Amino acid sequence: MPNLTISTENAEFQIIQSLKLNRTKRHKAKEAFIEGIESIKQAVNAGLEITRIIAPDIDKLSSWSQDLIRKNQKAKKINLSFDLYRSICDREEPSEIVITARVETHDLNELELPPDPFLLVFDRPSDYGNLGTLIRSANSFGVDAIFLIGHSVDMYDPKVIRSSLGSIFHSKIISIQSMQDFEAWVAKQKIINNIHIVGTDSTGDASLLNHKLAKPIAVVLGNEAKGMSIALKNMCDYVISIPTAGVVNSLNVSCAGSIILWDVYKNSQ
């Protein structure tokens, strides 16, 4: 496909911009805007279909980017003027390319789990960095599926993708809008996989120091400001806390979640 040069805010530029900024447009198009070389590499490694390769000068790219273009002949190759390119990049020093790519969604009722599953449930995440960090930790520690409960930040927001360092493209993430459906699914998993539901809270009555967490398990993290919903608390077998020695009695949710995921990983080896 020949290069397309864009120097003004035309229709194609507006599509690119909407994929970066507009959650509804991303979900309707089933495409994501991806910035950052490591995130782009992970999208490629995950086998995503690249739809656009965008740069301020296609002809002066590194050998890696040129190779990416050669391997993705169906992708649109778009030269943006430098000012337009800077306007769609969040980094102070933008990487040499950004891309758009097809992304998939997963359905709760079609989810296949391995024996002794390891699940993460995040209740209404409201911070892009926290969600991305936890996706990255979940990928590092072998979580099989991540569930986002209720209204949350968009998993395919560029900030989430970037903070996950592209690990989102290797993760099964399911958005849950119906607690009734989720509760029924969890009840079924308790029978099929003997899964334990463990909540997390700084006031939890079980301490991580003397409770061994291991698969099969679903770790439940609460919203950053409000904690776990009553519905999720009622689903938990017990609620665990991480003992701390500082004057602040709670940890950031991404830090607390990562510690607990590591504990499950360690005890499941």
Secondary structure, DSSP 8 states (H G I E B T S, - for coil): --EEEE-S--HHHHHHHHHHH-HHHHHHHTEEEEESHHHHHHHHHTT--EEEEEES-GGG--HHHHHHHHH-TTSEEEEE-HHHHHHH--SSS--S-EEEEE-----GGG----SS-EEEEEES---HHHHHHHHHHHHHTT--EEEEESS---TTSHHHHHHTTTGGGGS-EEEE--HHHHHHHHHHHHHHH--EEEEE-TT-SEETTT----SSEEEEE-BTTTBS-HHHHHH-SEEEE----SSS----HHHHHHHHHHHHHHHT-
